[in-house]
Amino acid sequence: MTQLTGQERATYVQSMFTQIAKRYDLMNRLMTGFQDVRWRKQVIRLAKLTNKDSLLDLGTGTGDLAREAQAQFPQAKVTAADFTLEMMRVGQKTSPLNFSSADALRLPFCNSSFDAVISGFLMRNVVDLQKGIEEQLRVLKNGGRIVILDTTRPKKNLLSPFIWIHMHLIIPTLGGLLTGVREAYRYLPDTTENFVTAEDLSARMAKAGFKNVKFQRLMFGTIAIHWGEK
């Protein structure tokens, strides 16, 4: 799966998320022990929003991050964008959001449109990582903030065997039982292990032009939050 490139990989990812859309949020809760709820709150805090700001939640899926932003800042202008329509359809049934169809590599927004751009578990799925970062920089206003929540390649430690079991055995089994699409939950450990390190993603953000780039590892080093400014 991770060996796919270009449009072939993009098509695969879109099809996969279409198949698991109805159980996507439930699986996120179970895979992370409900820690993803806390991480999303932290993403919104790091975005440093105000009620006057405009926010793009890129790769919004069903809109969890966008809803958290609206809950904390009801007057902010929040746009929830994704390239998988079924994920947004599922999210719209939960509560209405300003959903927008968008490809992370060709965002349909003008330069300097948003005060903040956030994403949750998007970047490891993007075909061209550097281009995806540069597009987020383009649509940000000067002084705007980027926050990226995603998996990251964990460093080897005493917990490595247990992390491997969780990712390669427990997650695919649970995902298969709940969604009927076991292959989708083999994709998660594959993309995590083949994604860039937290340090590399930080360097790529700086290369694109972001300033004051920082990151924090979570969940035994398998998750990271990165943030920076334009």
DONUSE-78397 format. One record per residue: residue number from 0; z, y, x of N, C-alpha, C, CB in turn; residue in one letter. Coordinates in Angstrom, 2 decimals. Glycine has a CB too. Layout:
<recs>
- NUM/Z/Y/X/Z/Y/X/Z/Y/X/Z/Y/X/a
...
</recs>
This chain:
<recs>
- 0/0.00/-1.22/0.83/0.00/0.00/0.00/0.00/1.26/0.86/1.21/0.01/-0.93/m
- 1/0.89/1.28/1.86/0.97/2.48/2.70/-0.22/2.59/3.63/2.26/2.46/3.50/t
- 2/-1.01/1.50/3.78/-2.19/1.58/4.63/-3.34/2.29/3.93/-2.61/0.19/5.06/q
- 3/-3.22/2.51/2.63/-4.26/3.23/1.90/-4.28/4.68/2.34/-4.04/3.12/0.37/l
- 4/-5.45/5.28/2.35/-5.57/6.68/2.75/-6.47/7.43/1.78/-6.12/6.79/4.19/t
- 5/-6.45/8.74/1.89/-7.35/9.59/1.14/-7.26/9.40/-0.36/-8.74/9.34/1.58/g
- 6/-8.41/9.48/-1.03/-8.47/9.40/-2.49/-8.01/8.04/-3.00/-9.87/9.68/-2.97/q
- 7/-8.23/7.00/-2.21/-7.80/5.66/-2.63/-6.29/5.60/-2.80/-8.26/4.61/-1.61/e
- 8/-5.58/6.20/-1.85/-4.12/6.22/-1.96/-3.67/7.11/-3.11/-3.48/6.68/-0.65/r
- 9/-4.30/8.26/-3.27/-3.93/9.17/-4.35/-4.11/8.50/-5.71/-4.77/10.45/-4.29/a
- 10/-5.20/7.76/-5.87/-5.46/7.06/-7.12/-4.42/5.97/-7.36/-6.87/6.45/-7.12/t
- 11/-4.05/5.25/-6.31/-3.03/4.21/-6.42/-1.70/4.81/-6.85/-2.88/3.47/-5.09/y
- 12/-1.28/5.88/-6.20/0.00/6.51/-6.52/0.02/7.00/-7.96/0.28/7.68/-5.56/v
- 13/-1.06/7.62/-8.39/-1.13/8.13/-9.76/-1.03/7.00/-10.77/-2.43/8.91/-9.97/q
- 14/-1.74/5.90/-10.52/-1.69/4.75/-11.41/-0.30/4.13/-11.44/-2.71/3.71/-10.98/s
- 15/0.33/4.02/-10.27/1.66/3.43/-10.19/2.68/4.22/-11.00/2.11/3.34/-8.74/m
- 16/2.69/5.54/-10.84/3.65/6.36/-11.56/3.36/6.37/-13.06/3.66/7.78/-11.02/f
- 17/2.11/6.22/-13.43/1.78/6.10/-14.86/2.44/4.86/-15.45/0.25/6.05/-15.06/t
- 18/2.42/3.76/-14.71/2.96/2.50/-15.20/4.49/2.52/-15.33/2.55/1.38/-14.29/q
- 19/5.17/3.24/-14.45/6.64/3.19/-14.44/7.28/4.42/-15.07/7.14/3.04/-13.02/i
- 20/6.47/5.30/-15.65/6.98/6.59/-16.14/8.15/6.46/-17.10/5.87/7.35/-16.82/a
- 21/8.08/5.50/-18.02/9.12/5.41/-19.06/10.48/5.03/-18.50/8.70/4.40/-20.10/k
- 22/10.51/4.31/-17.39/11.79/3.88/-16.82/12.07/4.55/-15.48/11.80/2.37/-16.64/r
- 23/11.29/5.55/-15.14/11.41/6.20/-13.83/12.79/6.81/-13.62/10.34/7.27/-13.67/y
- 24/13.26/7.59/-14.57/14.55/8.26/-14.41/15.70/7.26/-14.34/14.78/9.23/-15.56/d
- 25/15.65/6.23/-15.19/16.70/5.21/-15.16/16.74/4.52/-13.81/16.47/4.17/-16.28/l
- 26/15.59/4.17/-13.27/15.57/3.51/-11.97/16.10/4.42/-10.87/14.15/3.06/-11.63/m
- 27/15.80/5.71/-10.93/16.35/6.64/-9.94/17.87/6.63/-9.97/15.82/8.06/-10.19/n
- 28/18.44/6.62/-11.17/19.90/6.61/-11.29/20.48/5.34/-10.68/20.33/6.75/-12.76/r
- 29/19.89/4.21/-11.02/20.42/2.93/-10.56/20.22/2.74/-9.06/19.77/1.79/-11.32/l
- 30/19.07/3.13/-8.53/18.80/2.95/-7.10/19.73/3.78/-6.23/17.37/3.32/-6.79/m
- 31/20.14/4.93/-6.73/20.96/5.84/-5.92/22.42/5.85/-6.33/20.41/7.24/-6.02/t
- 32/22.79/4.98/-7.28/24.16/5.00/-7.78/24.51/6.32/-8.44/25.13/4.72/-6.64/g
- 33/23.53/6.91/-9.12/23.65/8.18/-9.83/23.85/9.38/-8.89/24.80/8.10/-10.80/f
- 34/23.68/9.16/-7.58/23.83/10.25/-6.64/22.68/11.25/-6.73/23.92/9.71/-5.22/q
- 35/21.52/10.81/-7.26/20.38/11.72/-7.35/20.68/12.91/-8.26/19.16/10.98/-7.87/d
- 36/21.59/12.74/-9.22/21.98/13.86/-10.09/22.65/14.96/-9.26/22.93/13.38/-11.21/v
- 37/23.55/14.55/-8.36/24.23/15.50/-7.49/23.26/16.15/-6.51/25.36/14.81/-6.74/r
- 38/22.32/15.36/-5.99/21.35/15.91/-5.03/20.49/16.98/-5.68/20.46/14.79/-4.47/w
- 39/20.11/16.77/-6.93/19.27/17.76/-7.61/20.02/19.08/-7.81/18.80/17.22/-8.96/r
- 40/21.30/18.99/-8.11/22.10/20.21/-8.23/22.13/20.94/-6.89/23.54/19.88/-8.71/k
- 41/22.22/20.17/-5.80/22.25/20.78/-4.48/20.92/21.45/-4.15/22.59/19.73/-3.42/q
- 42/19.81/20.83/-4.55/18.49/21.43/-4.33/18.41/22.80/-4.98/17.40/20.52/-4.89/v
- 43/18.89/22.92/-6.21/18.84/24.19/-6.92/19.73/25.22/-6.24/19.26/24.01/-8.39/i
- 44/20.89/24.81/-5.75/21.76/25.75/-5.02/21.07/26.26/-3.76/23.09/25.08/-4.65/r
- 45/20.41/25.37/-3.04/19.73/25.76/-1.80/18.53/26.65/-2.05/19.30/24.53/-1.03/l
- 46/17.95/26.57/-3.26/16.82/27.44/-3.59/17.25/28.89/-3.80/16.12/26.93/-4.84/a
- 47/18.54/29.12/-3.97/19.12/30.46/-4.10/18.43/31.27/-5.20/19.01/31.21/-2.76/k
- 48/18.30/30.66/-6.36/17.63/31.32/-7.48/18.51/32.39/-8.12/17.24/30.29/-8.52/l
- 49/17.85/33.27/-8.83/18.51/34.19/-9.75/17.77/34.06/-11.09/18.50/35.68/-9.21/t
- 50/18.30/34.67/-12.11/17.66/34.61/-13.43/16.35/35.40/-13.48/18.62/35.14/-14.48/n
- 51/16.07/36.19/-12.44/14.82/36.96/-12.41/13.72/36.24/-11.64/15.08/38.32/-11.79/k
- 52/14.03/35.10/-11.04/13.09/34.45/-10.14/12.09/33.55/-10.87/13.83/33.63/-9.12/d
- 53/10.99/33.28/-10.17/10.01/32.30/-10.63/10.10/31.09/-9.70/8.55/32.91/-10.64/s
- 54/10.09/29.90/-10.30/10.29/28.66/-9.55/9.18/27.67/-9.86/11.66/28.05/-9.87/l
- 55/8.67/27.00/-8.83/7.74/25.90/-9.00/8.44/24.61/-8.60/6.45/26.11/-8.16/l
- 56/8.55/23.68/-9.55/9.04/22.34/-9.27/7.80/21.46/-9.11/10.01/21.79/-10.41/d
- 57/7.45/21.16/-7.87/6.21/20.47/-7.56/6.45/18.96/-7.49/5.62/20.99/-6.22/l
- 58/5.55/18.19/-8.09/5.77/16.76/-8.20/6.95/16.51/-9.13/6.02/16.12/-6.82/g
- 59/6.98/17.26/-10.22/8.15/17.28/-11.11/8.45/15.96/-11.78/7.96/18.32/-12.16/t
- 60/7.44/15.09/-11.91/7.66/13.84/-12.63/7.98/14.11/-14.09/8.78/13.03/-11.98/g
- 61/9.14/13.66/-14.52/9.57/13.90/-15.90/10.33/15.22/-16.06/10.45/12.76/-16.37/t
- 62/10.52/15.96/-14.95/11.09/17.29/-15.04/12.57/17.41/-14.77/10.83/17.82/-16.35/g
- 63/13.18/16.42/-14.13/14.63/16.47/-13.89/15.05/17.71/-13.11/15.07/15.23/-13.13/d
- 64/14.35/18.02/-12.02/14.72/19.18/-11.21/14.50/20.48/-11.98/13.91/19.21/-9.91/l
- 65/13.40/20.56/-12.70/13.10/21.77/-13.47/14.18/22.00/-14.53/11.71/21.66/-14.13/a
- 66/14.64/20.93/-15.18/15.70/21.07/-16.19/17.01/21.53/-15.57/15.91/19.75/-16.94/r
- 67/17.31/21.03/-14.38/18.53/21.46/-13.69/18.44/22.94/-13.36/18.75/20.63/-12.40/e
- 68/17.26/23.40/-12.94/17.08/24.83/-12.65/17.27/25.66/-13.91/15.68/25.08/-12.05/a
- 69/16.71/25.21/-15.02/16.85/25.95/-16.27/18.30/25.96/-16.75/15.95/25.35/-17.34/q
- 70/19.01/24.87/-16.52/20.41/24.81/-16.93/21.25/25.81/-16.15/20.97/23.39/-16.74/a
- 71/20.96/25.95/-14.84/21.73/26.87/-14.01/21.26/28.31/-14.15/21.64/26.45/-12.56/q
- 72/19.96/28.50/-14.42/19.39/29.85/-14.50/18.46/29.93/-15.72/18.61/30.22/-13.19/f
- 73/19.04/30.10/-16.91/18.26/30.03/-18.16/17.14/31.06/-18.26/19.17/30.19/-19.32/p
- 74/17.25/32.20/-17.57/16.24/33.25/-17.67/15.16/33.15/-16.60/16.90/34.59/-17.60/q
- 75/15.32/32.24/-15.65/14.32/32.09/-14.60/13.03/31.52/-15.20/14.84/31.17/-13.47/a
- 76/11.90/31.87/-14.60/10.61/31.35/-15.04/10.32/30.08/-14.24/9.46/32.41/-14.85/k
- 77/10.41/28.93/-14.92/10.29/27.64/-14.25/8.97/26.96/-14.64/11.48/26.73/-14.61/v
- 78/8.20/26.59/-13.63/6.96/25.84/-13.83/7.15/24.44/-13.26/5.73/26.55/-13.17/t
- 79/6.89/23.42/-14.09/7.04/22.03/-13.69/5.65/21.41/-13.52/7.89/21.22/-14.73/a
- 80/5.25/21.07/-12.31/3.88/20.64/-12.04/3.82/19.23/-11.46/3.21/21.61/-11.08/a
- 81/2.84/18.46/-11.92/2.65/17.10/-11.43/1.20/16.69/-11.63/3.61/16.11/-12.14/d
- 82/0.74/15.66/-10.91/-0.64/15.21/-11.12/-0.71/13.90/-11.92/-1.34/15.02/-9.78/f
- 83/0.46/13.41/-12.39/0.49/12.23/-13.25/0.86/12.67/-14.66/1.50/11.16/-12.71/t
- 84/-0.12/12.68/-15.54/0.09/13.19/-16.89/1.13/12.40/-17.67/-1.21/13.20/-17.65/l
- 85/1.17/11.08/-17.49/2.10/10.26/-18.26/3.55/10.60/-17.91/1.85/8.77/-18.00/e
- 86/3.83/10.93/-16.66/5.19/11.33/-16.29/5.58/12.59/-17.05/5.29/11.57/-14.77/m
- 87/4.67/13.55/-17.15/4.98/14.79/-17.86/5.08/14.55/-19.36/3.91/15.84/-17.56/m
- 88/4.29/13.64/-19.89/4.40/13.30/-21.32/5.77/12.74/-21.65/3.30/12.30/-21.73/r
- 89/6.25/11.85/-20.80/7.59/11.28/-20.98/8.64/12.39/-20.89/7.87/10.17/-19.92/v
- 90/8.48/13.27/-19.93/9.43/14.37/-19.77/9.43/15.32/-20.95/9.13/15.14/-18.52/g
- 91/8.27/15.57/-21.52/8.16/16.50/-22.65/8.91/15.97/-23.86/6.69/16.74/-23.00/q
- 92/9.02/14.65/-23.99/9.76/14.07/-25.12/11.26/14.29/-24.96/9.46/12.57/-25.23/k
- 93/11.72/14.43/-23.72/13.15/14.67/-23.48/13.52/16.09/-23.86/13.50/14.41/-22.00/t
- 94/12.78/17.05/-23.35/12.97/18.45/-23.72/11.76/19.23/-23.22/14.30/19.04/-23.13/s
- 95/11.34/20.26/-23.94/10.13/20.98/-23.56/10.32/21.78/-22.27/9.71/21.92/-24.68/p
- 96/9.28/21.74/-21.43/9.24/22.51/-20.21/7.84/23.12/-20.09/9.58/21.62/-18.96/l
- 97/7.70/24.07/-19.19/6.39/24.64/-18.92/5.68/23.73/-17.91/6.50/26.12/-18.38/n
- 98/5.10/22.63/-18.44/4.43/21.66/-17.57/3.04/22.14/-17.20/4.36/20.29/-18.26/f
- 99/2.62/21.77/-15.98/1.29/22.13/-15.51/0.72/20.99/-14.68/1.32/23.44/-14.68/s
- 100/-0.52/20.60/-14.94/-1.18/19.59/-14.13/-1.58/20.21/-12.79/-2.42/19.01/-14.87/s
- 101/-1.18/19.56/-11.68/-1.46/20.16/-10.37/-1.49/19.11/-9.28/-0.41/21.22/-10.04/a
- 102/-2.44/19.24/-8.39/-2.54/18.43/-7.18/-1.83/19.19/-6.06/-4.05/18.12/-6.81/d
- 103/-0.89/18.53/-5.39/-0.10/19.21/-4.35/-0.94/19.72/-3.20/0.95/18.27/-3.81/a
- 104/-2.16/19.20/-3.03/-3.03/19.63/-1.94/-3.98/20.76/-2.34/-3.84/18.46/-1.43/l
- 105/-4.06/21.02/-3.65/-4.93/22.09/-4.16/-4.23/22.74/-5.35/-6.35/21.55/-4.58/r
- 106/-3.19/23.47/-5.08/-2.38/24.04/-6.16/-3.15/25.09/-6.95/-1.10/24.64/-5.60/l
- 107/-3.11/25.01/-8.27/-3.86/25.96/-9.11/-3.10/27.26/-9.36/-4.19/25.31/-10.44/p
- 108/-2.47/27.79/-8.32/-1.67/29.00/-8.43/-2.12/29.99/-7.36/-0.16/28.69/-8.29/f
- 109/-2.00/31.27/-7.67/-2.40/32.31/-6.74/-1.44/32.40/-5.56/-2.47/33.66/-7.45/c
- 110/-1.89/33.03/-4.50/-1.02/33.29/-3.35/0.20/34.08/-3.80/-1.77/34.06/-2.25/n
- 111/1.35/33.78/-3.20/2.58/34.56/-3.43/2.96/34.61/-4.90/2.42/35.98/-2.89/s
- 112/2.94/33.45/-5.57/3.24/33.40/-7.01/4.71/33.14/-7.32/2.40/32.34/-7.65/s
- 113/5.45/32.49/-6.39/6.78/31.99/-6.72/7.83/32.47/-5.72/6.77/30.48/-6.78/f
- 114/9.06/32.62/-6.24/10.20/32.95/-5.38/10.76/31.71/-4.70/11.29/33.64/-6.19/d
- 115/10.51/30.54/-5.28/10.99/29.29/-4.69/10.08/28.14/-5.11/12.45/29.01/-5.10/a
- 116/9.89/27.19/-4.20/9.18/25.95/-4.50/10.09/24.80/-4.10/7.80/25.88/-3.74/v
- 117/10.31/23.89/-5.04/11.18/22.74/-4.78/10.41/21.46/-5.10/12.49/22.82/-5.61/i
- 118/10.87/20.35/-4.54/10.26/19.06/-4.87/11.29/17.96/-4.68/9.02/18.79/-3.99/s
- 119/11.17/16.92/-5.49/12.04/15.76/-5.39/11.23/14.48/-5.27/12.97/15.69/-6.60/g
- 120/11.29/13.84/-4.11/10.60/12.57/-3.86/9.10/12.68/-4.07/11.17/11.49/-4.78/f
- 121/8.54/13.78/-3.58/7.10/14.01/-3.65/6.42/13.79/-2.31/6.84/15.41/-4.13/l
- 122/6.95/14.36/-1.26/6.19/14.54/-0.02/5.76/13.24/0.64/7.00/15.33/0.95/m
- 123/6.52/12.16/0.50/6.11/10.90/1.11/4.90/10.30/0.41/7.26/9.90/1.09/r
- 124/4.57/10.83/-0.78/3.41/10.33/-1.52/2.15/11.17/-1.30/3.73/10.28/-3.00/n
- 125/2.30/12.31/-0.63/1.18/13.23/-0.44/0.24/12.69/0.64/1.68/14.64/-0.07/v
- 126/-1.04/12.67/0.36/-2.03/12.09/1.28/-2.09/12.85/2.60/-3.40/12.08/0.62/v
- 127/-2.02/14.17/2.53/-2.07/15.02/3.73/-0.78/15.85/3.75/-3.36/15.94/3.74/d
- 128/0.20/15.37/4.48/1.52/15.99/4.48/1.48/17.45/4.93/2.46/15.22/5.37/l
- 129/0.77/17.73/6.04/0.74/19.09/6.55/0.08/20.04/5.56/0.00/19.14/7.89/q
- 130/-1.02/19.60/4.95/-1.70/20.41/3.95/-0.79/20.68/2.75/-2.98/19.72/3.48/k
- 131/-0.02/19.68/2.35/0.91/19.87/1.24/1.96/20.92/1.54/1.57/18.57/0.90/g
- 132/2.47/20.92/2.78/3.45/21.93/3.18/2.82/23.31/3.20/4.04/21.59/4.57/i
- 133/1.61/23.39/3.73/0.91/24.68/3.83/0.59/25.26/2.46/-0.38/24.52/4.63/e
- 134/0.26/24.41/1.50/-0.01/24.88/0.15/1.25/25.49/-0.49/-0.54/23.73/-0.72/e
- 135/2.40/24.89/-0.22/3.65/25.44/-0.75/3.96/26.79/-0.11/4.81/24.45/-0.51/q
- 136/3.67/26.91/1.18/3.84/28.20/1.85/2.94/29.25/1.22/3.54/28.07/3.36/l
- 137/1.71/28.86/0.94/0.73/29.81/0.38/1.20/30.40/-0.95/-0.63/29.12/0.18/r
- 138/1.75/29.59/-1.84/2.10/30.08/-3.19/3.47/30.75/-3.23/2.07/28.93/-4.18/v
- 139/4.20/30.72/-2.10/5.49/31.39/-2.04/5.33/32.88/-1.71/6.38/30.72/-1.00/l
- 140/6.20/33.69/-2.30/6.28/35.09/-1.94/6.95/35.22/-0.57/7.05/35.90/-3.01/k
- 141/6.74/36.33/0.12/7.46/36.59/1.36/8.96/36.60/1.07/7.01/37.94/2.00/n
- 142/9.71/35.87/1.86/11.14/35.74/1.63/11.49/34.60/0.69/11.68/37.02/1.08/g
- 143/10.46/33.92/0.16/10.69/32.82/-0.77/11.25/31.59/-0.07/9.40/32.46/-1.48/g
- 144/11.83/30.69/-0.87/12.50/29.52/-0.31/11.78/28.23/-0.70/13.95/29.46/-0.77/r
- 145/11.77/27.28/0.22/11.29/25.93/-0.04/12.45/24.97/0.11/10.11/25.54/0.91/i
- 146/12.55/23.98/-0.80/13.56/22.93/-0.68/12.88/21.60/-0.99/14.79/23.19/-1.64/v
- 147/13.02/20.65/-0.09/12.39/19.34/-0.22/13.47/18.26/-0.22/11.37/19.10/0.92/i
- 148/13.53/17.48/-1.30/14.40/16.31/-1.39/13.52/15.08/-1.30/15.26/16.32/-2.71/l
- 149/13.79/14.20/-0.34/12.93/13.02/-0.22/13.63/11.93/0.59/11.58/13.39/0.43/d
- 150/13.03/10.76/0.58/13.51/9.71/1.46/13.14/10.08/2.90/12.90/8.32/1.07/t
- 151/13.82/9.45/3.83/13.51/9.66/5.24/13.78/8.37/5.99/14.32/10.83/5.84/t
- 152/13.12/8.20/7.10/13.29/6.98/7.89/14.69/6.95/8.50/12.22/6.88/9.00/r
- 153/15.53/5.97/8.13/16.90/5.96/8.64/16.97/5.51/10.09/17.77/5.05/7.78/p
- 154/17.93/6.04/10.81/18.16/5.61/12.18/18.85/4.25/12.18/19.01/6.66/12.96/k
- 155/18.62/3.47/13.23/19.26/2.16/13.34/20.76/2.32/13.55/18.64/1.35/14.51/k
- 156/21.54/1.57/12.76/23.00/1.60/12.92/23.58/0.30/12.36/23.62/2.84/12.19/n
- 157/24.89/0.21/12.28/25.54/-1.02/11.81/25.21/-1.36/10.36/27.04/-0.90/11.97/l
- 158/24.82/-0.34/9.60/24.50/-0.57/8.19/23.04/-0.95/7.95/24.83/0.66/7.39/l
- 159/22.25/-0.95/9.01/20.81/-1.20/8.86/20.48/-2.49/8.11/20.17/-1.24/10.22/s
- 160/21.16/-3.62/8.39/20.84/-4.84/7.63/21.10/-4.69/6.13/21.64/-6.01/8.18/p
- 161/22.17/-3.99/5.78/22.50/-3.81/4.36/21.51/-2.86/3.69/23.95/-3.28/4.21/f
- 162/21.08/-1.84/4.42/20.06/-0.92/3.90/18.76/-1.68/3.65/19.82/0.26/4.87/i
- 163/18.40/-2.57/4.58/17.18/-3.37/4.43/17.26/-4.24/3.19/16.95/-4.23/5.68/w
- 164/18.39/-4.90/2.98/18.57/-5.76/1.80/18.45/-4.93/0.52/19.93/-6.48/1.85/i
- 165/19.08/-3.76/0.51/19.04/-2.91/-0.69/17.60/-2.48/-0.99/19.94/-1.66/-0.50/h
- 166/16.89/-2.08/0.04/15.55/-1.53/-0.17/14.50/-2.61/-0.42/15.15/-0.71/1.02/m
- 167/14.59/-3.74/0.28/13.53/-4.75/0.21/13.82/-5.88/-0.77/13.31/-5.33/1.57/h
- 168/15.06/-6.06/-1.18/15.38/-7.14/-2.11/15.92/-6.61/-3.44/16.39/-8.08/-1.47/l
- 169/16.97/-5.78/-3.38/17.63/-5.35/-4.61/16.72/-4.42/-5.42/18.95/-4.64/-4.29/i
- 170/16.16/-3.39/-4.77/15.33/-2.42/-5.50/14.09/-3.06/-6.13/14.92/-1.29/-4.57/i
- 171/13.31/-3.86/-5.39/12.14/-4.49/-6.03/12.51/-5.43/-7.18/11.35/-5.26/-4.99/p
- 172/13.62/-6.16/-7.02/14.04/-7.07/-8.08/14.45/-6.29/-9.33/15.20/-7.96/-7.61/t
- 173/15.28/-5.28/-9.14/15.73/-4.45/-10.27/14.56/-3.72/-10.90/16.80/-3.45/-9.82/l
- 174/13.69/-3.16/-10.07/12.53/-2.46/-10.59/11.62/-3.36/-11.38/11.76/-1.82/-9.47/g
- 175/11.42/-4.59/-10.89/10.59/-5.54/-11.61/11.17/-5.91/-12.95/10.40/-6.78/-10.79/g
- 176/12.50/-6.10/-13.00/13.15/-6.46/-14.26/13.06/-5.34/-15.30/14.60/-6.82/-14.00/l
- 177/13.26/-4.08/-14.85/13.32/-2.96/-15.79/11.95/-2.41/-16.17/14.14/-1.86/-15.21/l
- 178/10.99/-2.49/-15.26/9.69/-1.88/-15.53/8.56/-2.89/-15.66/9.35/-0.91/-14.44/t
- 179/8.77/-4.10/-15.15/7.71/-5.08/-15.14/6.68/-4.82/-14.06/7.04/-5.12/-16.48/g
- 180/6.94/-3.85/-13.19/5.98/-3.48/-12.13/6.72/-3.58/-10.79/5.40/-2.02/-12.36/v
- 181/6.95/-4.81/-10.35/7.69/-5.03/-9.11/7.01/-4.38/-7.91/7.87/-6.52/-8.85/r
- 182/5.68/-4.39/-7.92/4.92/-3.84/-6.79/5.26/-2.37/-6.54/3.43/-3.99/-7.04/e
- 183/5.52/-1.62/-7.62/5.84/-0.20/-7.48/7.11/-0.01/-6.67/5.99/0.47/-8.85/a
- 184/8.04/-0.95/-6.80/9.31/-0.81/-6.11/9.34/-1.56/-4.78/10.43/-1.31/-6.99/y
- 185/8.19/-2.13/-4.41/7.97/-2.50/-3.01/7.41/-1.28/-2.26/6.99/-3.72/-2.89/r
- 186/6.74/-0.42/-3.02/6.15/0.78/-2.44/7.24/1.71/-1.89/5.31/1.52/-3.50/y
- 187/8.39/1.79/-2.55/9.46/2.69/-2.11/9.92/2.39/-0.68/10.64/2.59/-3.04/l
- 188/10.36/1.14/-0.37/10.76/0.90/1.02/9.63/1.05/2.01/11.34/-0.49/1.15/p
- 189/8.41/0.69/1.59/7.26/0.85/2.49/7.05/2.32/2.87/5.99/0.29/1.85/d
- 190/7.06/3.19/1.87/6.82/4.61/2.15/7.99/5.24/2.89/6.56/5.37/0.85/t
- 191/9.20/4.79/2.61/10.36/5.32/3.33/10.28/4.98/4.81/11.66/4.76/2.73/t
- 192/9.95/3.73/5.11/9.92/3.29/6.50/8.71/3.83/7.26/9.92/1.78/6.55/e
- 193/7.67/4.23/6.53/6.47/4.75/7.18/6.37/6.28/7.08/5.24/4.12/6.57/n
- 194/7.34/6.89/6.43/7.34/8.35/6.33/7.86/8.93/7.64/8.20/8.83/5.12/f
- 195/7.64/10.22/7.81/8.10/10.88/9.04/9.62/10.95/9.07/7.49/12.29/9.16/v
- 196/10.18/11.12/10.25/11.62/11.32/10.36/12.00/12.70/9.84/12.08/11.15/11.83/t
- 197/13.29/12.89/9.61/13.78/14.20/9.16/13.45/15.27/10.19/15.30/14.15/8.92/a
- 198/13.55/14.93/11.46/13.24/15.89/12.52/11.76/16.26/12.51/13.63/15.33/13.89/e
- 199/10.92/15.27/12.29/9.47/15.51/12.27/9.07/16.39/11.08/8.71/14.18/12.21/d
- 200/9.65/16.12/9.91/9.33/16.95/8.75/9.77/18.38/8.99/10.01/16.39/7.48/l
- 201/10.92/18.55/9.61/11.41/19.89/9.94/10.42/20.60/10.87/12.80/19.81/10.59/s
- 202/9.91/19.88/11.87/8.96/20.45/12.81/7.64/20.82/12.12/8.69/19.47/13.96/a
- 203/7.21/20.00/11.18/5.98/20.27/10.45/6.12/21.51/9.57/5.59/19.06/9.59/r
- 204/7.30/21.69/8.98/7.55/22.89/8.17/7.49/24.13/9.05/8.93/22.79/7.47/m
- 205/8.09/24.05/10.24/8.06/25.19/11.17/6.63/25.47/11.62/8.97/24.92/12.39/a
- 206/5.86/24.41/11.88/4.47/24.57/12.30/3.64/25.28/11.23/3.85/23.20/12.63/k
- 207/3.93/24.98/9.97/3.20/25.61/8.85/3.52/27.10/8.74/3.53/24.92/7.53/a
- 208/4.69/27.50/9.27/5.06/28.91/9.22/6.39/29.20/8.58/4.03/29.65/8.50/g
- 209/7.12/28.17/8.16/8.43/28.40/7.57/9.45/28.76/8.65/8.90/27.15/6.79/f
- 210/10.40/29.61/8.27/11.45/30.06/9.18/12.80/29.49/8.75/11.50/31.61/9.23/k
- 211/13.74/29.49/9.68/15.11/29.05/9.40/15.15/27.68/8.72/15.82/30.08/8.51/n
- 212/14.35/26.75/9.24/14.26/25.41/8.66/15.49/24.58/9.06/12.95/24.70/9.12/v
- 213/16.10/23.97/8.06/17.26/23.11/8.30/17.15/21.87/7.43/18.59/23.88/8.00/k
- 214/17.96/20.85/7.75/17.98/19.66/6.90/19.34/18.99/6.94/16.89/18.67/7.33/f
- 215/19.57/18.17/5.94/20.82/17.41/5.83/20.49/15.99/5.40/21.81/18.07/4.82/q
- 216/21.01/15.00/6.11/20.82/13.60/5.73/21.86/13.18/4.69/20.89/12.69/6.97/r
- 217/21.46/12.27/3.80/22.34/11.77/2.75/22.16/10.26/2.62/22.05/12.49/1.40/l
- 218/23.05/9.62/1.92/22.96/8.20/1.56/22.63/7.32/2.77/21.91/8.00/0.47/m
- 219/23.54/7.35/3.76/23.43/6.52/4.96/22.14/6.79/5.73/23.50/5.05/4.58/f
- 220/21.65/8.03/5.64/20.49/8.44/6.41/19.16/8.07/5.80/20.56/7.86/7.73/g
- 221/19.13/7.60/4.55/17.87/7.21/3.91/17.28/8.34/3.06/18.09/5.98/3.05/t
- 222/18.05/9.39/2.85/17.61/10.56/2.06/17.86/11.81/2.89/18.38/10.63/0.68/i
- 223/17.00/12.81/2.73/17.22/14.09/3.41/16.81/15.23/2.51/16.43/14.15/4.73/a
- 224/17.52/16.34/2.63/17.14/17.59/1.99/16.76/18.57/3.09/18.30/18.16/1.09/i
- 225/15.56/19.11/3.02/15.09/20.13/3.96/14.95/21.46/3.21/13.73/19.72/4.60/h
- 226/15.23/22.55/3.91/15.03/23.85/3.30/14.62/24.87/4.36/16.30/24.31/2.57/w
- 227/13.95/25.92/3.90/13.49/26.98/4.79/13.00/28.18/4.00/12.38/26.47/5.70/g
- 228/12.48/29.17/4.72/12.06/30.44/4.09/10.68/30.83/4.59/13.08/31.57/4.37/e
- 229/9.95/31.58/3.77/8.67/32.14/4.18/8.92/33.52/4.78/7.68/32.22/2.98/k
</recs>
